[in-house]
Amino acid sequence: MCGIFGALSRTGSLADGLLENAARDLSHRGPDDSGTVVVETSPEGNRQLGFAHTRLSIIDLSPQGHQPMQDASTGNWLVFNGEIYNFRELRTELEAAGNHFHSHSDTEVILAAYRAWGADSFGRLRGMFALAIWDKLRQTLLLARDPMGIKPLYYYDTDKCFLFASEVRTLLKTGLVPRKIDPNGLFSFLAFGSVYEPRTIIDGISAVPPGHVVALEKIGEEGSVSSRQYWNPLKFISGSAVQTDGGEAEQKLPSLLRDAVLSHLVSDVPVGVFLSGGIDSSSLAALMSNAGVRPATFSLVFREAEFNEAEYSRMVARRFGTDHHELMVSQQDALSSIPEALNAMDQPTIDGINTWLVSAKASAAGVKVALTGLGADEMFAGYSNFRDVPRLERLSADFTKMPSLLRRPVAAMAGVVGGQSDRSRKISQLADELAANENGATHPYFVVRSLFNHGEREALYSGDCESAEGEMAAMLLPSIAASANFDPVNRVSYLESHWYMRNTLLRDSDFMSMAHGLELRVPFLDRALVEACFRIPGKDKLQGDRPKELLLKSLGVELPPEIVNRPKRGFTLPFENWLRAEMKPMVENALSKSDGAQGLLSAGPVREVWNRFLAGRTSWSRPWSLFILKRWCEQNL
C-alpha cells in the first residue's frame, strides 16, 4: 500500500520541490521508502511529467520494488498504490510468453501486463489498486482504479497543468489548486454525511470512477481528459443472468469465499484479522481456520464494562484457535484521540473515527496488514435497508397511483401522524416529494440514507438550493434507472455498494488506516465473489431466520450461536454522551460561529440543529456532521 502523486506541466518545467513536497505529505501512507522521477515528454523539453511515490512494503520488501518503476523495454513509467493478489499467476502467464522479470513485486507485473495487453490489462488485475502509467510510445498518461473503488485516486485538470494524487489534501497543498469549496460537493455532504463521487469537497478536483480508465492523450495545452469503463457490475445482475445463473452462483459460493479470503493473504509480511465478534469478521476467521490457516486476530477492547464486548471476540478466537490479541482502550483514550482523527480526514465525513482508533492501536502493536469484514453487509443483504427499502418502494408505487389531488393531503397527514423523529421526517419527506412529482423521481433508498432531508438542506445551504438539488438528482438517479429491471434486494445491494459503501466506508477506511501506515484488505469485495453475489436472486439472500443466512451456510463451518443471534451492532463510540458532556463546549462554540464553509452554511439553521439535539429531537450525527464540516474547512481552507 502506498501514496502516489503526479504532475504534468503543460507549458514548462515543474516547480522546484513539487514532487518532494508531495512525497513528504504522503509519507504516512508509505513510511518505508519514497521516490520521485521527472520525465521529459517532448523533444523541446517544454513539458514535464513528474511522479512521486511513498511505499508501504508488503510484497517484495527489497529495493527492487522501488517506485516510480520503469519498463526498460518500452520506457513506460508506473506509480501504483494497492495490492494485486493474482500477480503470481499473471507473472507465470507472461513468462510463458517470453517476458523476463527482475523483481518479485506485483508492480513489475503490472508494467509487463500493460506491455502485453495494453489498457485491457487493468481488467485482468485481481485486487485493489489506483495507478498511473506514462505510455511513452503513445505519449499518453493513464489513470486506473480498481472495480469496487477500494483505493482512491483524484485528479485536477487545467490548461496549465494536470495533477493526480491518492488524497485530496495533497493536491491542495501543491498551491496549484484554488482552496475553494465545490458547492455541489458540500451539498451532497449535507445530504449523506460524505461527499459523493465523482465530486469532492474541493472545486475542480474529481475522483477517478471505480472500474474506469482516465486518459490524457494530448498533453499540451489543448489536451483533454477522457474516461472509459472497463468493468460494470450491472451486467452481472440483469434479470436474465439472475434467472439462469443464480443457482450455479450460489453453489459456487463456498469455494469463492474460501478463494477470496486465501487470495487476500498474499503478502511478504504477516496478515492479521480485525475481529469484532460480529458475523462478518468471525466469518473471516472461520474461513481461514477451515482452510488450515491459523489467523492472528486483533480486537479493540474497552476497559469500561458498559462498552466492552470482548466476550464475543474471545468466543470466536477460542472456537477457531486463533492467535488472539486484545488492544485495550479506555473511553478517555478514545475521546482524547479525536483531534488527531479529525486531522487525518482527507475529506469531511461523519464516519471513520472508529477505524482511526482501531488502526492506531493495531499499528502500535506491529500490525501492517489486516483483513476486515467490510462489504459483507452489502453483498449478503445484512442491513435493515434490504427489507425497508423494498417495502418503501411498494408503498411509493401505491402512493403514485393515487389521484394527484389526494397526494398532498395524504402526505401532510403522514407528516402529522409520524411525529418529529428523524425517521418520521424522512418518511414525510418521501411522501412530500412523491406528491410533488408525478413521475416519482425520488427513490426511497436515497431518502433512507439521507442525513438532512430536503427541507433541512434548503435551510442549511445558503447557495442556490434548487440548482444543487437538480445537480445531485442528475448524479444519483441514473443508478436507479440502470438497476430498474433488477429485483429489489439486488437493487439495494447495487445502490449500497455504489454509493454508501464506496463514498463512506471504503474512503474512510482508506485514509483512517493509512494515517497509521496500515493496509486494510476487504475479501468480501473480491471481484469474482461480487460477481457471483450479484447473480443470486435477492429472495435467496433474505431466506432463513438467521441474518446473512446465505453467507453462514457457505462457510463450511458453524459460527457459535451467540455470535449469529446477537443483535447487529458495529463498533460504536458514545458520541451521544460526549456531545452532551465532554465535547459540548468545543462543538457548541464551533456551531455558534456565523462563519464557516466559505459562507455556504446558514448560521441560524446550523444553531437550530444543535438546539434540536440538546432538546432530544434529533440524533447526534446531525450536529456532529456540521461540526466536522466546519472543523475540516478551518484546517484545510
C-alpha positions, 0 to 999 in steps of 0.5 A: 500500500502506498501514496502516489502523486503526479504532475504534468506541466503543460507549458514548462518545467515543474516547480522546484520541490513539487514532487518532494513536497508531495512525497513528504505529505504522503509519507504516512501512507508509505513510511518505508521508502519514497521516490520521485522521477521527472520525465521529459515528454517532448523533444523541446523539453517544454513539458514535464511529467513528474511522479512521486511515490511513498511505499508501504512494503508488503510484497517484495520488501527489497529495493527492487520494488522501488517506485516510480518503476520503469519498463526498460523495454518500452520506457513506460513509467508506473506509480501504483498504490494497492495490492494485486493478489493474482500477480503470481499467476499473471507473472507465470502467464507472461513468462510463458510468453517470453517476458523476463522479470527482475523483481518479485513485486506485483508492480513489475507485473503490472508494467509487463501486463500493460506491455502485453495487453495494453489498457485491457490489462487493468481488467485482468488485475485481481485486487485493489489498486489506483495507478498511473502509467506514462505510455511513452510510445503513445505519449499518453498518461493513464489513470486506473482504479480498481472495480469496487473503488477500494483505493482512491485516486483524484485528479485536477485538470487545467490548461496549465497543468494536470495533477493526480494524487491518492488524497485530496489534501495533497493536491491542495497543498501543491498551491496549484489548486484554488482552496475553494469549496465545490458547492455541489460537493458540500451539498451532497455532504449535507445530504449523506454525511460524505461527499459523493463521487465523482465530486469532492469537497474541493472545486475542480478536483474529481475522483477517478470512477471505480472500474474506469480508465482516465486518459490524457492523450494530448498533453499540451495545452489543448489536451483533454481528459477522457474516461472509459469503463472497463468493468460494470457490475450491472451486467452481472445482475440483469434479470436474465443472468439472475434467472439462469445463473443464480443457482450455479452462483450460489453453489459456487459460493463456498469455494469463492469465499474460501478463494477470496479470503486465501487470495487476500493473504498474499503478502511478504509480511504477516496478515492479521484479522480485525475481529469484532465478534460480529458475523462478518469478521468471525466469518473471516476467521472461520474461513481461514481456520477451515482452510488450515490457516491459523489467523492472528486476530486483533480486537479493540477492547474497552476497559469500561464494562458498559462498552466492552464486548470482548466476550464475543471476540474471545468466543470466536478466537477460542472456537477457531484457535486463533492467535488472539490479541486484545488492544485495550482502550479506555473511553478517555483514550478514545475521546482524547484521540479525536483531534488527531482523527479529525486531522487525518480526514482527507475529506469531511465525513461523519464516519471513520473515527472508529477505524482511526482508533482501531488502526492506531492501536493495531499499528502500535502493536506491529500490525501492517496488514489486516483483513476486515469484514467490510462489504459483507453487509452489502453483498449478503443483504445484512442491513435493515435497508434490504427489507425497508427499502423494498417495502418503501418502494411498494408503498411509493408505487401505491402512493403514485397511483393515487389521484394527484389531488389526494397526494398532498393531503395524504402526505401532510397527514403522514407528516402529522401522524409520524411525529418529529423523529428523524425517521418520521421526517424522512418518511414525510419527506418521501411522501412530500416529494412523491406528491410533488412529482408525478413521475416519482423521481425520488427513490426511497433508498436515497431518502433512507440514507439521507442525513438532512432531508430536503427541507433541512438542506434548503435551510442549511445551504445558503447557495442556490438550493434548487440548482444543487438539488437538480445537480445531485438528482442528475448524479444519483438517479441514473443508478436507479434507472440502470438497476430498474429491471433488477429485483429489489434486494439486488437493487439495494445491494447495487445502490449500497455498494455504489454509493454508501459503501464506496463514498463512506466506508471504503474512503474512510477506511482508506485514509483512517488506516493509512494515517497509521501506515496500515493496509486494510484488505476487504475479501468480501469485495473480491471481484469474482465473489461480487460477481457471483453475489450479484447473480443470486436472486435477492429472495435467496439472500433474505431466506432463513431466520438467521441474518446473512443466512446465505453467507453462514451456510457457505462457510463450511463451518458453524459460527457459535450461536451467540455470535449469529443471534446477537443483535447487529451492532458495529463498533460504536463510540458514545458520541451521544454522551460526549456531545452532551458532556465532554465535547459540548463546549468545543462543538457548541462554540464551533456551531455558534460561529456565523462563519464557516464553509466559505459562507455556504452554511446558514448560521441560524439553521446550523444553531437550530440543529444543535438546539434540536439535539440538546432538546432530544429531537434529533440524533447526534450525527446531525450536529456532529456532521456540521461540526466536522464540516466546519472543523475540516474547512478551518484546517484545510481552507 
